[in-house]
Amino acid sequence: MSPDSTIADGQFPQHAPKATFDHNKVTVIYILGGPGAGKGTQCGRLVEDFGFCHLSAGDLLRAEQNRVGSQYGILIQTCIREGTIVPMEVTVKLLENEMTAELQRRTGDGWNDGRGRFLIDGFPRKMDQAIKFDTEVCLASLVIFFTTSEEVMLVRLLERGKTSGREDDNIESIKKRFRTYNDQTMPVIQYYAKEDKVAEIDSTASIEVVHKEASQVIKNLFSRALP
């Protein structure tokens, strides 16, 4: 193993490159949970409350898949259909590019003097993604983990599939996504829990109840950041 290699048990590289964004100025909150746990719905509410930029890894990948001339289009399409994870280099670069654009574009509360605040939805989905993003793009401040049963998520996704037009909102793809989530994303959540960076919220409850809990988590985070 070279000095710059990632340690196999999920530790950071011994000689990590400098991150693109300063985590003391740029707040990154990962929004994780199984498919259909309500991540996107709650992100929409938190954007209204706190002026976040909501970046959905899945939406960015779907947009890149459909972009004319994209070298990654077929690869992304295959991964989405099979419920597998797109190579991390693609996802991380798309997120970094969007963050750079937002920081250049936005002004106002939380967005002055190089500051910004991002909700990154559905990412990281694997430990190597987490390590690469935290070390090379921006160290995350928090993970909000929305939990509910697979039964609830399945009902929500099948209902969404009636109007979403998403090719992965079907029973076969959904079951593959559940397996991928349990095998590869749960270890990410467990890793951040050991770092005391996870706020777990039961998203089985109503949208309003879950929103209230999530908003309080954000308020607590921002209050700790004050001098």
DAJOHU-V232373 format. One record per residue. N is the residue number from 1. SS is DSSP state (H for helix, E for strand, - for the rest). Layout:
n=[N/N]
ss=[SS/SS]
This chain:
n=[1/2/3/4/5/6/7/8/9/10/11/12/13/14/15/16/17/18/19/20/21/22/23/24/25/26/27/28/29/30/31/32/33/34/35/36/37/38/39/40/41/42/43/44/45/46/47/48/49/50/51/52/53/54/55/56/57/58/59/60/61/62/63/64/65/66/67/68/69/70/71/72/73/74/75/76/77/78/79/80/81/82/83/84/85/86/87/88/89/90/91/92/93/94/95/96/97/98/99/100/101/102/103/104/105/106/107/108/109/110/111/112/113/114/115/116/117/118/119/120/121/122/123/124/125/126/127/128/129/130/131/132/133/134/135/136/137/138/139/140/141/142/143/144/145/146/147/148/149/150/151/152/153/154/155/156/157/158/159/160/161/162/163/164/165/166/167/168/169/170/171/172/173/174/175/176/177/178/179/180/181/182/183/184/185/186/187/188/189/190/191/192/193/194/195/196/197/198/199/200/201/202/203/204/205/206/207/208/209/210/211/212/213/214/215/216/217/218/219/220/221/222/223/224/225/226/227]
ss=[-/-/-/-/-/-/-/-/-/-/-/-/-/-/-/-/-/-/-/-/-/-/-/-/-/E/E/E/E/E/E/E/E/-/-/-/-/-/H/H/H/H/H/H/H/H/H/H/H/H/-/-/E/E/E/E/H/H/H/H/H/H/H/H/H/H/-/-/-/-/-/-/H/H/H/H/H/H/H/H/H/H/-/-/-/-/-/H/H/H/H/H/H/H/H/H/H/H/H/H/H/H/H/H/H/-/-/-/-/-/-/-/-/-/-/E/E/E/E/E/E/-/-/-/-/-/H/H/H/H/H/H/H/H/H/H/-/-/-/-/-/E/E/E/E/E/E/-/-/H/H/H/H/H/H/H/H/H/H/H/H/H/H/H/-/-/-/-/-/-/H/H/H/H/H/H/H/H/H/H/H/H/H/H/H/H/H/H/H/H/H/H/H/H/-/-/-/E/E/E/E/E/-/-/-/-/H/H/H/H/H/H/H/H/H/H/H/H/H/H/H/H/H/H/H/-/-]
